[in-house]
Amino acid sequence: MRRYSANVGTLWSHLPLLERIEAAARAGFRAVEMHFPYAVPPGEVRDAIQKFDLTLLGINSPPGDIARGELGIAAIPGREDEFAESLHMALNYCQVAGAQALHIMAGNTFGYWRTACLETFKSNVALAADLAISNNVRLLFEPLNRALHPAYFYHEVDQLARLLDDVGHPWLKIQFDTYHVGMHHRRVRDVLKRNWSRIGHIQIAAVPDRGEPRAGDVDIMEVLDEAELRGYVGWIGCEYKARGNVEEGLAWREMARFSETGEITIHLNTEHIDMTKSDRQSHAAALSEALDKAAERYASANPESAAQFAKATAAMPGGNTRSVLYYPPFPLAMARGQAARLWDADGHEYRDFIAEFSAGVYGHSNPVIRRAIDTALDSGINLSGHNLIETELAGAVCDRFPTVERVRFTNSGTEANLLLLAAAKVYTKRSKIVVFNGGYHGGVLSFGSGHNPVNVPHEFLLAKYNDVASVEALFDKHGSDIATILVEPMQGASGCIVGQPEFLRALRDLCTRFGALLAFDEVMTSRLAPGGMQERLGIEADLTSLGKYIGGGMSFGAFGGREDIMAQFDPRQHGALAHAGTFNNNVLTMSAGVAGLRELYTPEAAVELNKRGDRFRDALNQQFTASGLPMRFIGLGSLMNLQPTDKAICSVDDLAGLEHRIKDLFFFHLIESGVYMARRGYMTLSLPLTEEDMTHFISASVGFIERYRTLLTASQ
């Protein structure tokens, strides 16, 4: 059922504010919104809201001098300090009273230069957006119709949408009032469709008398049907003026799918999904249908990607040559990229939050990388010998990662780990290798669910991640035969499960005690600190594998470590281990890698990007915490993964039994919001991502919470 909130600025307006709140509750409303509550202390409003078990959706910003007819001051030149002061007061009121949103009122701008008003508005709104994010308060903006408010700064939704686009902050949403819109355009539904992505809240009243929505020149229920068709499940504000007695006028709700309990029917299309918190079976069915509807919208919006996929299946099994990139019903086909943006075959633009699964830290077509590749091309490729650039990259890698005393290059992280294991087995003259459930070290070294049929046939011993006792048991039984422990300091492919420092230090001690080698797979995690996780943890591995971004976006892998171990590959020595590879030292990778490490992802840049990642992850998790939802992003720095739980994740065992389909739903929602990440909930940050990009992601996440709150709550 639809959820209607009472706007006590227009309903029961003859009563004192606190009595209006009580009246709304007695009338069956479960949420309220209000205009200017500032004469009543926010604590008293909060207490009244809590007493009647209501939700306070939002309030208006202070109007200025309302006795003079002022309706806000956000666009009034010369009153910027006054606006800032009133903004702080309003946000504090929201915090204390528990209001979820603040409607910023622009004001009557007659007599002011339009250009000055625009600049004032943009500046004030940018300030408001930054403060609202830190206070976890949504910002709303509402056009007021010209007939009632001829001097107001904006009158039409299309006009306001352009203004907000100029400000360029995704935290800003439109409050869509059918009365104000309908006074300009009787085709209110079309206005909603044009500006759907900007709408954050809907209010209703009849046109033209602003009475109950059961009559008038605009079919209000048709407008709400359109909103539901597009996935709207938020509250609907009743901001009308009763034609008579308020209670008697509420009969219109019987024809409008009103719910007094707060349980709702989620409308994702013309069909609906019945949801109750107590019915697990119903919840599973509702989630399945929500996913089906999301997939249908996705398929409908991406016909060119679908056609590209169909074409690919004629030449490749499943139309795919890299398993991680496939997801049903078909994957997006990306046409081009620039900085931190991607465009697919259908022309949709996305903010890139996957960055080639951590290899794309420099973004797309970085000019420094491009210049390095062009320089290499000018000197010729496939030079059939040692070249002048490989020594530079080798030196840069050894300088950056102190435990890598000597290094050799490969073409991928998988290849690097294969050579690393071979080196460990030959050096120790032992055959067994300790790995961990959930570990991923390449396409043929994958242990996401134990042994993998395509894995290379080494003698692997499986232990539990973050469980020292499980490793000790293997050493007690096989200690003299164990060549190495191969471990990720953070298990990336399994969901960014962080290795506990005491666990990783215990592995170092076990290897030292039993004469085995400790091998850190830092293909993904080397970006998390200037010297990788080994530097961050103060742990020295004997061998290290590297990859991803270090090749500057080109195909790349490397393994290295102690000089005595790596000396086995010295071709000057009799009986040296062979290590072939036509493209190991290809000049494009070597040149791009040197430029990237020395000019772009410097130690200082590494520190800053990972600080940004930690702040970003905290901000996202604050949204889930504030909403009381069992969801969290886990990880470190610039690598993180969404998990449908708020409990600690120490190994893949802790992921068993969780409702992972929520991550699928999140993925489709973000696609609709112009954000690209891995369907499994994994994302990585790149250098060209801006604070505005991250704010957009946070805003999209808030939209996901609002859109699917009932499904997400029931998942608990």
C-alpha positions in Angstrom: 0.0 0.0 0.0 1.1 3.6 -0.6 2.5 5.5 2.4 1.0 8.9 2.9 2.5 11.5 5.3 0.6 14.4 6.8 2.0 17.9 6.1 1.0 19.6 9.4 1.8 22.9 7.8 -1.5 22.8 5.9 -3.5 20.1 7.8 -4.9 21.0 11.2 -3.2 24.4 10.9 -5.7 25.8 13.5 -4.0 23.7 16.2 -0.7 24.3 18.0 2.1 22.3 16.3 2.4 19.5 18.9 -1.4 19.0 18.8 -1.2 18.7 15.0 1.3 15.9 15.4 -1.1 14.1 17.7 -4.0 14.7 15.3 -2.0 13.2 12.4 -1.2 10.1 14.4 -4.9 9.6 15.5 -5.9 10.0 11.8 -3.7 7.0 11.0 -0.7 8.7 9.5 2.7 7.2 10.3 4.8 10.1 9.1 4.6 13.9 9.2 6.3 16.8 7.5 6.1 20.5 8.5 6.8 24.0 7.4 8.5 26.2 10.0 8.6 24.5 13.4 11.3 26.8 14.8 9.1 28.4 17.5 8.8 25.0 19.2 12.0 23.6 20.7 13.3 20.6 18.6 13.4 18.4 21.6 9.7 18.8 22.1 9.0 18.0 18.5 11.2 14.9 18.8 9.4 13.7 21.9 6.0 14.1 20.3 7.2 12.3 17.2 8.5 9.4 19.3 5.5 9.3 21.6 3.2 8.6 18.6 5.7 6.4 16.8 5.9 8.6 13.8 8.6 9.5 11.3 9.5 13.2 10.8 10.2 13.4 7.0 11.3 17.0 6.7 11.0 20.7 7.5 11.6 24.0 5.6 14.6 26.2 6.0 13.9 29.4 7.9 11.9 31.8 5.6 13.6 35.1 6.6 11.1 37.8 7.6 7.9 36.0 7.0 5.9 39.0 8.2 7.2 40.8 5.1 6.3 37.9 2.9 9.8 36.4 2.6 10.0 32.8 1.5 13.7 32.0 2.2 16.9 33.7 1.4 19.1 31.2 -0.4 19.0 33.2 -3.6 19.1 36.7 -2.1 22.4 38.6 -2.8 24.0 40.2 0.2 22.5 37.9 2.8 24.9 35.0 2.5 26.1 35.2 6.2 22.5 35.3 7.3 21.8 32.2 5.2 24.8 30.3 6.6 23.6 31.1 10.1 20.1 30.0 9.4 21.3 26.9 7.7 23.3 25.8 10.7 20.3 26.4 12.9 18.0 24.4 10.5 20.4 21.4 10.3 20.8 21.4 14.1 17.0 21.4 14.4 16.9 18.4 12.0 19.5 16.6 14.1 17.7 17.1 17.4 14.1 16.6 16.1 15.1 13.7 13.8 14.0 15.3 10.5 15.3 13.4 7.5 15.2 16.2 5.0 15.5 20.0 4.7 13.6 22.0 2.1 15.9 24.9 1.1 13.7 27.9 0.2 15.2 30.2 -2.3 13.2 33.4 -1.7 11.4 36.1 -3.6 14.0 37.7 -5.9 11.9 40.5 -7.5 14.1 43.7 -7.7 17.4 41.8 -7.8 19.6 41.1 -10.8 19.0 37.5 -12.0 22.7 36.9 -12.5 23.5 37.9 -8.9 20.7 35.7 -7.6 22.0 32.7 -9.6 25.6 33.1 -8.2 24.3 33.5 -4.7 22.0 30.5 -5.0 24.8 28.3 -6.4 27.2 29.3 -3.6 24.7 28.9 -0.8 23.5 25.6 -2.1 27.0 24.2 -2.4 27.6 25.1 1.2 24.3 23.5 2.2 25.1 20.3 0.3 28.4 19.9 2.1 26.9 20.5 5.5 23.9 18.3 4.8 26.0 15.3 3.9 28.0 15.5 7.2 24.7 15.8 9.1 23.0 13.0 7.1 20.1 15.3 6.1 18.8 15.2 2.5 18.2 18.6 0.7 15.0 19.3 -1.2 14.1 22.1 -3.5 10.5 22.9 -4.6 9.3 25.2 -7.4 6.4 27.4 -6.3 3.7 28.3 -8.9 3.8 31.7 -10.4 0.1 32.4 -9.7 0.5 32.1 -6.0 4.2 33.3 -5.7 5.0 35.5 -8.7 8.3 36.7 -7.3 9.7 33.3 -6.2 13.1 32.4 -7.7 11.9 29.4 -9.6 8.5 28.4 -10.7 8.9 25.3 -12.9 10.4 21.8 -12.4 12.4 21.9 -15.6 13.8 25.3 -14.7 14.8 24.0 -11.2 16.3 20.9 -12.6 18.6 23.0 -14.8 19.6 25.1 -11.8 20.5 22.0 -9.8 22.5 20.6 -12.7 24.5 23.8 -12.8 25.3 23.4 -9.1 26.4 19.9 -10.0 25.8 18.2 -6.6 23.9 14.8 -6.6 22.8 15.4 -3.0 20.2 17.9 -4.2 16.7 16.6 -5.1 13.4 18.1 -6.2 10.3 18.1 -4.0 7.6 17.4 -6.6 4.3 19.0 -5.6 1.4 18.1 -7.9 -0.4 21.4 -7.0 2.5 23.7 -7.9 3.4 21.7 -11.0 -0.2 21.4 -12.1 -0.8 25.1 -11.9 1.7 25.5 -14.8 1.2 22.2 -16.6 -1.9 20.1 -16.4 0.2 17.2 -17.9 1.9 16.7 -14.5 2.7 13.1 -15.3 4.9 14.2 -18.3 6.8 16.7 -16.1 7.5 13.9 -13.6 8.7 11.6 -16.4 11.1 14.2 -17.8 12.7 15.0 -14.4 12.4 11.6 -12.7 16.1 11.2 -11.8 16.0 14.5 -9.9 12.9 13.8 -7.8 13.5 13.1 -4.1 10.0 13.5 -2.6 6.4 13.8 -3.8 3.6 15.9 -2.4 0.0 16.0 -3.5 -2.9 18.3 -3.6 -5.7 18.9 -6.1 -5.4 21.4 -9.0 -6.5 24.2 -8.9 -8.0 24.6 -5.4 -5.2 22.8 -3.5 -7.9 20.6 -1.8 -8.0 16.9 -1.2 -6.5 15.0 -4.2 -9.8 13.1 -5.0 -10.9 15.7 -7.5 -9.6 18.5 -9.8 -8.1 19.0 -13.2 -5.2 16.6 -12.6 -5.5 12.9 -12.0 -3.3 12.6 -9.0 -3.5 8.8 -8.8 -2.3 8.6 -12.4 0.8 10.6 -11.4 1.5 8.3 -8.5 1.1 5.3 -10.7 3.8 6.7 -13.0 6.1 7.3 -10.0 5.6 3.7 -8.8 6.2 2.4 -12.3 9.6 4.1 -12.1 10.3 2.5 -8.7 9.2 5.2 -6.2 8.4 3.7 -2.8 9.0 6.8 -0.7 6.4 8.6 1.4 3.8 10.8 -0.4 3.2 14.1 1.4 -0.4 15.3 1.8 0.2 19.1 1.5 -3.4 20.1 0.7 -5.9 22.4 2.4 -9.0 20.5 3.5 -12.2 21.7 1.9 -13.9 21.1 5.2 -13.2 19.0 8.3 -9.8 17.4 7.9 -10.9 14.0 9.3 -14.0 13.8 7.1 -12.0 14.8 4.1 -9.6 11.8 4.6 -12.1 9.4 2.9 -10.2 9.9 -0.3 -7.5 7.6 1.1 -9.8 4.6 0.8 -9.5 4.8 -2.9 -5.7 5.5 -2.8 -4.2 2.3 -1.3 -3.5 3.9 2.0 -1.7 1.9 4.7 -1.9 2.7 8.4 0.6 0.0 9.4 3.5 1.1 7.3 3.6 -2.2 5.5 3.6 -1.5 1.8 3.2 -2.9 -1.6 6.4 -2.2 -3.6 5.5 -1.1 -7.1 8.3 -1.7 -9.5 6.1 -1.9 -12.6 2.4 -2.3 -13.3 2.6 -5.5 -11.2 3.3 -5.4 -7.4 5.1 -7.3 -4.7 3.3 -8.0 -1.5 5.7 -7.6 1.5 5.3 -8.3 5.2 8.2 -8.3 7.7 7.0 -11.6 9.3 6.8 -13.7 6.2 10.2 -14.9 5.1 8.8 -16.9 2.2 7.0 -13.8 1.0 10.2 -11.8 1.4 12.2 -14.2 -0.8 9.6 -14.1 -3.5 9.5 -10.3 -3.2 13.2 -10.0 -3.6 13.2 -12.4 -6.6 10.5 -10.3 -8.2 12.3 -7.0 -7.5 15.4 -8.5 -9.1 13.4 -9.7 -12.1 11.9 -6.3 -12.6 15.3 -4.6 -12.2 16.8 -7.0 -14.8 13.8 -6.2 -17.2 14.4 -2.5 -16.9 18.2 -3.1 -17.5 17.5 -5.2 -20.6 15.0 -2.7 -22.0 17.5 0.2 -21.5 20.5 -1.5 -23.1 19.5 -3.0 -26.5 22.9 -2.3 -28.1 24.8 -4.1 -25.4 22.3 -7.0 -25.8 23.0 -7.1 -29.5 26.8 -7.0 -28.9 26.5 -9.9 -26.5 24.5 -12.0 -29.0 27.1 -11.3 -31.6 29.9 -12.4 -29.3 28.3 -15.7 -28.5 28.8 -16.7 -32.1 32.6 -16.7 -31.6 33.2 -17.2 -27.9 31.6 -19.6 -25.4 28.9 -17.5 -23.6 30.2 -14.5 -25.5 32.9 -14.2 -22.9 36.7 -14.4 -22.6 37.0 -13.2 -19.0 34.6 -14.9 -16.6 34.4 -12.1 -14.0 32.9 -9.7 -16.6 29.8 -11.8 -17.3 26.5 -11.2 -15.5 22.9 -12.0 -16.5 20.9 -11.1 -18.5 23.9 -9.9 -20.4 26.9 -7.6 -19.6 27.2 -4.0 -20.6 29.5 -3.5 -23.6 31.7 -0.5 -22.9 32.5 1.7 -25.9 34.9 4.2 -24.4 36.3 5.7 -21.3 37.8 9.1 -20.2 39.2 9.9 -16.7 36.7 8.3 -14.3 33.9 8.0 -16.8 32.6 5.1 -19.0 30.2 5.1 -21.9 28.4 1.9 -23.0 27.3 0.9 -26.5 23.9 2.5 -25.9 25.5 5.8 -25.0 24.8 5.8 -21.3 27.5 7.5 -19.1 28.7 6.0 -15.9 31.0 7.0 -13.1 33.6 4.3 -13.0 33.9 2.7 -9.5 35.4 -0.6 -10.6 38.5 0.8 -12.4 39.4 -2.4 -14.2 39.1 -4.4 -10.9 41.9 -2.3 -9.3 44.2 -2.3 -12.4 42.9 1.1 -13.5 44.1 3.4 -10.8 45.1 6.0 -13.4 41.7 6.2 -15.0 41.1 6.0 -18.7 43.6 7.6 -21.2 45.6 9.5 -18.6 47.8 11.9 -20.6 50.9 10.9 -18.7 50.4 7.3 -19.5 49.4 8.1 -23.0 52.5 10.1 -23.5 54.7 7.3 -22.2 53.1 4.8 -24.5 53.4 7.1 -27.5 57.1 7.6 -26.7 57.6 3.8 -26.6 55.8 3.3 -29.9 58.0 5.9 -31.5 61.0 3.8 -30.7 59.4 0.6 -32.0 57.8 -2.4 -30.3 58.7 -6.1 -30.1 62.4 -5.3 -30.1 63.5 -8.9 -29.6 66.0 -8.2 -26.8 66.6 -6.4 -23.6 65.3 -2.9 -23.8 66.2 0.4 -22.1 63.0 0.7 -20.1 62.7 -2.6 -18.2 65.6 -1.7 -15.9 63.8 1.5 -15.0 60.6 -0.3 -14.0 62.5 -3.0 -12.1 64.3 -0.3 -10.2 61.1 1.6 -9.4 59.4 -1.6 -8.1 62.4 -2.5 -5.9 62.5 1.0 -4.6 58.8 1.0 -3.8 58.6 -2.4 -2.2 61.7 -3.0 0.0 61.2 -6.7 0.5 61.5 -7.2 -3.3 65.2 -7.2 -3.6 65.1 -8.7 -7.1 62.1 -8.8 -9.5 61.0 -10.5 -12.7 58.2 -9.5 -14.9 55.3 -11.6 -16.3 52.1 -10.8 -18.2 49.5 -11.2 -15.4 49.1 -11.8 -11.7 48.2 -15.4 -12.3 51.5 -16.0 -14.1 53.4 -14.2 -11.4 51.9 -16.5 -8.7 52.7 -19.6 -10.8 56.3 -18.6 -11.1 56.4 -17.6 -7.4 55.2 -21.1 -6.3 57.7 -22.8 -8.6 60.5 -20.7 -7.1 59.4 -21.6 -3.5 59.2 -25.3 -4.2 62.6 -25.5 -5.9 64.3 -23.3 -3.3 62.9 -25.3 -0.3 62.9 -28.7 -2.0 59.5 -29.2 -0.6 56.2 -30.0 -2.3 53.2 -28.7 -0.3 51.7 -25.3 -0.4 49.4 -23.8 2.3 46.5 -21.7 0.8 43.2 -20.4 2.3 39.6 -21.0 1.6 38.4 -17.9 -0.2 41.8 -17.2 -1.6 42.3 -16.1 -5.2 45.7 -16.0 -6.8 44.7 -16.2 -10.5 42.5 -18.1 -12.8 44.2 -21.4 -12.1 44.9 -20.7 -8.4 41.4 -20.1 -7.1 40.1 -21.3 -3.8 36.8 -19.4 -3.4 35.0 -22.6 -2.5 37.8 -25.0 -1.8 39.5 -26.9 -4.7 38.8 -25.7 -8.2 38.9 -28.2 -11.1 40.9 -25.9 -13.3 43.6 -25.3 -10.7 47.1 -26.4 -11.4 47.9 -29.7 -9.7 50.1 -28.6 -6.8 49.8 -30.3 -3.4 47.6 -27.6 -1.8 46.7 -27.7 1.9 43.6 -25.6 2.7 43.4 -23.6 5.9 40.8 -21.2 7.2 41.6 -17.5 6.7 42.2 -15.5 9.9 42.4 -18.8 11.9 45.9 -19.4 13.2 45.0 -22.7 14.7 44.0 -24.2 11.4 47.4 -23.3 10.0 49.2 -24.6 13.0 47.4 -27.9 12.6 48.7 -28.2 9.0 52.3 -27.4 10.1 52.1 -29.9 12.9 51.2 -32.6 10.4 53.1 -31.6 7.3 55.7 -29.0 8.5 58.7 -30.6 6.9 57.0 -30.8 3.5 55.5 -27.3 3.4 57.4 -25.1 0.9 55.4 -21.9 1.4 52.3 -20.2 2.7 50.6 -18.2 -0.1 48.3 -15.6 1.4 46.6 -12.3 0.4 46.8 -9.7 3.2 43.2 -9.0 2.2 41.1 -11.5 0.3 39.9 -9.3 -2.6 37.9 -11.6 -4.8 36.0 -13.1 -1.8 34.7 -9.7 -0.7 37.6 -7.7 0.7 38.0 -9.8 3.8 40.8 -8.1 5.8 43.6 -10.2 7.2 43.9 -9.5 10.9 47.5 -8.3 11.7 48.0 -10.8 14.5 47.0 -13.6 12.0 49.4 -12.5 9.4 52.3 -12.1 11.9 51.6 -15.6 13.1 52.1 -16.9 9.6 55.4 -15.1 9.5 56.5 -16.8 12.7 55.3 -20.3 11.6 57.3 -20.0 8.3 60.4 -18.9 10.2 60.1 -21.7 12.7 59.5 -24.5 10.1 61.8 -23.2 7.4 59.0 -22.4 4.9 58.7 -19.3 2.8 56.1 -16.7 3.4 54.6 -15.4 0.1 52.3 -12.4 0.1 50.1 -12.1 -2.9 49.9 -8.3 -3.3 48.6 -8.2 -6.8 45.6 -6.3 -5.5 46.8 -5.0 -2.1 50.1 -3.3 -3.1 48.1 -0.1 -3.8 46.9 0.2 -0.2 50.1 1.8 1.0 53.3 3.2 -0.7 55.1 -0.1 0.1 52.1 -2.4 0.0 50.5 -4.1 2.9 53.9 -5.4 4.1 54.9 -1.8 4.8 51.6 -1.1 6.4 51.8 -4.1 8.7 55.5 -4.2 9.3 55.7 -7.8 8.1 58.5 -9.0 5.7 57.5 -11.7 3.2 60.1 -13.8 1.5 58.3 -13.6 -1.8 55.8 -11.2 -3.2 53.6 -11.2 -6.3 52.5 -8.0 -7.9 50.2 -6.9 -10.8 47.3 -4.8 -11.8 48.0 -1.0 -11.8 51.8 -1.3 -11.7 51.8 -1.9 -15.5 50.2 1.5 -16.0 47.0 -0.2 -17.3 48.8 -2.6 -19.6 49.0 -6.3 -19.2 51.4 -6.9 -16.2 52.5 -9.2 -13.5 55.7 -9.5 -11.4 57.2 -11.6 -8.7 60.1 -10.9 -6.5 61.7 -11.2 -3.1 64.8 -12.1 -1.3 67.9 -12.0 -3.5 69.0 -15.6 -2.7 65.6 -17.0 -3.7 65.4 -15.0 -6.9 69.0 -15.9 -7.8 67.6 -19.2 -9.0 66.5 -17.4 -12.2 69.9 -15.9 -12.9 70.7 -17.1 -16.4 74.4 -16.7 -15.7 74.3 -19.5 -13.2 74.6 -23.2 -14.2 71.3 -24.9 -13.8 69.3 -21.7 -13.5 65.5 -21.9 -13.6 64.1 -20.9 -16.9 61.5 -18.2 -17.1 60.2 -17.6 -20.6 57.5 -15.1 -21.9 57.5 -13.3 -25.2 55.9 -10.2 -23.7 57.5 -10.1 -20.2 59.4 -7.0 -21.0 57.2 -5.4 -23.7 58.0 -1.8 -24.0 54.4 -0.5 -23.7 54.0 -2.0 -20.3 57.5 -1.0 -19.2 57.1 2.6 -20.3 53.6 3.0 -18.9 54.6 1.4 -15.6 57.6 3.7 -15.0 55.5 6.8 -15.8 52.7 5.6 -13.5 54.9 4.8 -10.4 57.2 7.8 -10.7 54.8 10.5 -11.9 51.2 9.6 -10.8 50.9 7.0 -8.1 53.7 8.4 -6.0 53.9 7.4 -2.3 52.1 10.6 -1.4 49.3 9.9 -3.9 49.0 6.4 -2.5 48.5 7.7 1.0 46.0 10.3 -0.1 43.9 7.9 -2.3 43.6 5.4 0.5 42.7 8.0 3.1 39.9 9.1 0.7 38.8 5.5 0.4 38.6 5.1 4.2 36.5 8.3 4.5 34.3 7.2 1.6 33.6 3.8 3.1 32.8 5.3 6.5 30.4 7.8 4.9 28.6 4.9 3.1 28.4 2.8 6.2 27.0 5.8 8.1 24.0 5.8 5.8 23.3 2.1 6.4 23.8 2.5 10.2 21.5 5.5 10.3 18.8 3.5 8.4 19.2 0.6 10.8 20.0 -1.7 7.9 22.3 -4.8 8.1 24.6 -3.8 5.3 28.2 -2.6 5.3 31.1 -1.9 3.0 34.2 -3.8 4.2 37.8 -3.5 3.1 40.7 -1.1 3.3 41.6 2.2 1.7 40.7 2.3 -2.0 39.4 -1.3 -2.1 36.0 -2.3 -0.7 33.0 -4.6 -1.0 29.4 -4.4 0.0 28.2 -7.2 2.3 24.6 -7.8 3.3 25.4 -7.9 7.0 26.7 -5.7 9.8 28.5 -8.5 11.6 32.3 -9.0 11.4 33.5 -10.9 8.4 36.7 -12.9 9.1 36.5 -15.6 6.5 34.3 -16.9 3.7 32.5 -19.0 6.2 31.0 -15.8 7.7 29.4 -15.1 4.3 27.4 -18.3 4.2 23.7 -18.0 4.5 23.6 -14.2 3.7 21.2 -12.8 1.2 23.7 -12.0 -1.5 21.0 -11.1 -4.0 20.8 -7.7 -2.3 24.1 -7.0 -3.9 22.6 -7.8 -7.3 19.7 -5.4 -6.6 22.2 -2.7 -5.5 24.2 -3.3 -8.8 21.1 -2.7 -11.0 20.1 0.3 -9.0 23.5 1.9 -9.4 23.4 1.2 -13.1 20.2 3.2 -13.3 21.9 5.9 -11.3 24.8 6.2 -13.7 27.4 4.3 -11.5 29.4 1.2 -12.6 30.8 -1.3 -10.1 31.1 -5.1 -10.0 27.9 -6.9 -9.5 29.3 -8.8 -6.6 29.5 -5.5 -4.7 33.2 -4.9 -5.2 34.6 -1.5 -6.1 37.9 0.2 -6.3 38.8 3.9 -6.4 40.9 5.6 -9.1 42.9 8.8 -9.0 40.6 10.8 -11.3 37.4 10.2 -9.2 36.3 13.4 -7.7 34.6 14.3 -4.4 31.5 15.0 -6.5 31.6 11.5 -7.9 31.8 10.0 -4.4 28.9 12.2 -3.2 26.9 11.0 -6.2 27.6 7.4 -5.2 26.5 8.2 -1.6 23.3 9.8 -2.9 22.6 6.8 -5.1 23.1 4.5 -2.1 20.6 6.6 -0.1 18.2 6.3 -3.0 18.6 2.5 -2.9 17.8 2.5 0.8 14.7 4.6 0.3 13.6 2.5 -2.7 14.0 -0.9 -1.2 13.8 -0.2 2.5 11.1 -2.8 3.2 13.0 -5.5 1.4 16.3 -4.6 3.1 14.7 -4.5 6.5 13.0 -7.8 6.0 16.4 -9.3 5.2 17.4 -9.0 8.8 
